[in-house]
Amino acid sequence: MKRLMKSTWTLLTLGLLLIAVDLSMRAGGASAAENDAAKTGESDFKELTERVRGLFKSASEKRIEAHQENERVKKDLRYISEELDRETLGDEENKPLSEYSAGALARLSALRKTGNIDPKLAKVMDQLEKIYRELPQKTWAKDFAGDLVRSVNDELRWDADNTQTADEAIALLKANLDLPKALPGDADVEDMAFLPVDVPLEKWKKLGPIRVFLSKHRLKRPKNYAQTTALDLIGGKHNVGVGVVLEGKVDSAQLFFWDQDYCFNIGNLHLEITPEWRLLHPKLKMPKAGDRIRLKGWTYFDYFHGSEIEYDPADPVVGINRVTVWEVHPVQDIEYLP
């Protein structure tokens, strides 16, 4: 079969070459009108040549071209995310939403003009511009604006790294590149698209950074609670995004300055109270080491910790040596026990 295809290709090539020579010879002594016709014939010949060549491309050549296209698109996604990340350098925690919006829109405009971005990503650029254009209206995110922006930028890298083809990455971004109008509170209807509940761990790991990030900033209490222990939660006996209640003695506690989460630990289980929840519930007393408490909140699996490098020698559980990324985050209610 290979010999037959090779022979067929050779014959076609020779035939096309003879046609080209004939056209060239005719063009030599032809009138202006004939020359125009000859040029048209040459153009048609080139088009025919490309079509014939395309028909006889090997499967390996097509695979190589597809791979190159995929890598080019994914490389551009990482490039876009890196450019947008420049807006979060420096005093990012102190920048208002409007500044993130203006800075990101300026960078996206520059990328369109001089970034040589693959045309296949035009709609992704449209989605990003929509997110950043509407960002100043997301007042629910003002207390964690920098982290929210980073999660949007992380989405580009994450989708590029977790898909096989460029088309798959673009389709995933079409579904994931969005922000809710608001985070629902206790009196509101839960937005299941952005804040899924009762998610099996393997499915959770396939959610993109935006939804994973927003899930730890819930403002709505769970409908139901499962009685559990720190050991059971660490052992993976619950899904992600379910309400739990547990008791224990606080081993350590501190306010993390970079994201203003109040963090504490019961054994190896890490627990966090978000800054916006503290602002909404100013009477909620923060636990300290030695307190015995009963707490309620949401189960959370923080896979972002896999890429973090912070390390606090005084509290290795919270730093790089923490033995689990299972958490209760956010913690929403605390009862102090005797």
N, C-alpha and C positions, 0 to 999 in steps of 0.2 A: 504493500500500500504506500509506504514511504517513497519507494522508487517511482511508482506511478505518479505521485504528487510532484516529485522532483522533476520528472520528465515533462509533466504538464506545465509546470511553472517555467521551465526552460523554453519550451515551445512558445508559450505566451509572451515571454520576454523578448525572444527573437522576433516574433511577429510585431510586437510593439515597436521595436527598434527599426525594423524595415519600414513601418508606417512613418516613423519619425524622419528617417532619411528621405523618404519620398516627399514628405511635406516640405522638408528643407530645400530639396532640389527644385521643387515647383516654385517655392517662394523666391528663389534666386532671380528668375527672369520674369516674374509676374508683374502686372500693372498694380497701381495703388489699391484698386478695389480687390484685386486678387490677393495682394499682400494682407489686406484686412481680413479677408476670408481665411487666409493661411494662419494668421494670428489666432483667429477664433478656433481654427482647427487644432492649433498647438495647445490652446487652453483646454479644449475638450479632451485632447490627448493626455494632458497632465492629470486631469480629473479622472479619466479612465484608468490611468496608470495607478493612481492612489487607490482607486476602488479595487483593482485587481490585486494590488499588493495587500490590501486589507483582508481580502478573501483568503489569502494564503499565509497570513500571520500564524505562527505556531501558537499553541496553547500557552507555552512557557512565556512567549513574548507578551501575550495578553495579560498573563498573571503579573509579569514584571511591571507593565504599564499601570495596572490597577493598584499594585502595591505602592508604586511611586506617587500616584494620585492620593491614596489614603494617607501616606506619610506626609505629603505636602499639606493637606488640609489639617491634619492633626498638629503639625508643626506650627501652622498659622494660629490655631486655637491657643496653643501654649504661648505664642508670641503676643497675642492680644491680651491674654490674662496677665502676662508679665508687665505689659505696658500699663494696664489698669491698676495693677498692684502698686505702681509708683505713687498713687494717690494715698496709699495707706502708710507710707513711710514717714518717720518723724513723730510729730505729736498727733497721731491719728485719733487717739481717744478723745481729743478735745475739739475735733472738727465737726461742725454741724452738718446735717444732711444736705443742705443747699450747697455747701462747698464741695462735698463729694460729688454731687450732681454736676456742678459746673466743670470741675476738673476732669471727670470721666468723659463727659460729652466732648470736651475739647480734645482729649486724647483719641476718642473714636473718630472725630472729624479728621484729625491728622492722619490716622491710620487709613482712612478711606482714600485720602489724597496721595500719600507717599509710602504707605505700608506695603504696597504690592500684595494685598490680601487676595487669596484665591476667590474668584467670582462665586463659587459655590457657597461661600459663607456670607453672602449679601444679606440673606434673611436673618442670619444669626446676629449680624451687626445691627439690623433693624430692631431685633428684640432687645439687645443690650441698650440701644439708645432709648427705647421705650422705658426700660427699667430705670435708667438714670435720669430721664426727663421727669418721671413721676416720683422719684425718690424723695423730694422735699415734702410731699404730701403724706409720706409714711411716718407720721409723728410717733406711732407706737414703737418705732425703732430708734428714737433719738438717744436712748441711754446705752445702746450698743451699736451705734452706726458703723464704726470701723469694722467690727466683727461681721456685721451683715454684709458690708461691701466685699470683705474678703471671701465670704461664702459664695457670693455671686461669681467672683473671679475664679475661685476654686472649682466651681461647677464646670468651667471651660476645660480645665486641666483634667478633672475627674472623668468627664465624658469622653475626652480624647483617649485617656488611658484605659478605659473600661469598655471600649467597643472595638469591633473587628474592622469595620469599614468606615469610610468617610460618610457615606449615606446614613449609616446607623448612628454615628455620632451626631450628625445634624438633626436627625429625627428625635433623638433623645433630648437634645437641647431645646428643640421646639416644645417638647412637653415640660421640661424642667426650668427653663429660663423665665421665671415669672415670680411675682411677689403678691401676697394677699393684700387686700385693701385695709384689713385690720386683723389683729389677733383677737379671737373671741374671748370674752370673759364669762363669768358664771351664768349670766343671764342671756348669753348669746348662743346661737346654734354653732356647733363645732364644724369647722371646715375640714372635712376628711381628706380633701385633695392635698392640702398643705400640711395638715397635722394628723397623720394617720394614727389610729389607736390599735392596741393589741396585735402588734406586728411580729411574726416569727423572725428570729434572728437572721436567718439566711436572706429573707426578703428585705429586712432592714438594711443589710449590708449593700443592697443594690439600689437603695435610695440615694439620690444625689446630695451634695453638701448643703444646698439651700434648705431642703426639707429637714435634714438631720439637724442643722443648726437651729432652725426655728422651733423644732420640737422641744428644745430645752428652755424655750422662753414662753412656754404656755402660760396663759392667764386664766384658764378655765380649770376648775377642779375636776377630777375624774368622777364619772357617774357612780362607779362602784370601787370598792377596795378589797384586796386580797390580803389576809393576814399572812405575814412571812417573817423571815429572819435574814440577817445580813448574810449568813452562810448560804442559805437557799437562793438568795438573789444572785450572789457571786457564782453559784453553781449553775446558773442558767435555767432555773426552774420556772421562770416567768418569761413571757414575751416582752418585747419593748413597747413602751407606751401604754402601760396598764397602771391603774391605781393600786398602791400598796400601803399598808400600815405595818410598822415594825417598832420594836423597842430595843434599847441598848444604852450602854455607857459611852459617852463621847471621849475619845482618846486624844484628839487634837482639834484645833479650830483656828482659822485665820481668815482675814479679808484679803483676797487677791487683788492687788492694786491695778493690774493691767486690764481686767474686765469687770472689776468691782463685784464679783461673785463672792458671797460669804461661804467658805468651804469648811467642812468638818468631816470627821471620820468616826465610824463605829467599827472597830477592828480594821479589816482591809477594805471595807465598803466606803466609798467616797460619796459625799452628799453635798449638794449646793443649793443655796438660796440666791436667786437672781436679783440684781439691783432694782429692776422695775417692780418685782414683787414686794421688796422691802419698802419702796416708795408708796405702793398702794396699801400696805399694811404696816404702818409705822409702829404699831403697838406690839408687833411680833418680836419677841425677845430672842436675840441671837444666842445659841448654845455655846458653852465653853467647856474646856476639858474638865472631866470629872462629873458633868451633869448626866443624870439618868433621864432619858426622854422617851416619849412615844411620838413618832412623826408620821405624817401622811404626805404622799407626793406621787410622782410619776417615775416608773422605771425608765432607764435611759442607758444606751450602749454608746459610749463616746469614742467611736473609732478614729476620731481626729487625733487622739492622744498617741497613736502609733507613730506620728511624724513629729511630735513635739520633743524638745530637748531640755526643757527646764528641769532643774534639779535643786531641791532644797535639802541640804544635809540634815537639817533639824527635823525634817518630816519626809522621809524617803517614800512613804506611801503615796503622797501627792505628786512627787516628782517622778523621775524616770524609772524608779524601781517599783512603782505601784504594781501590784500583782494582778490587777483586774481593771478593765475599763467599764465594768458594770457600775451604774450609779443610781441614786435617786436624785433626779434633776428635772424640774425644780422640786425642792421641798416646799410645801405650801402651808402646812399646819404643824405646830409643835406643842406638845403637852409635857410639862415637867413633872417627873415622878419623884416620890420621896426616896 
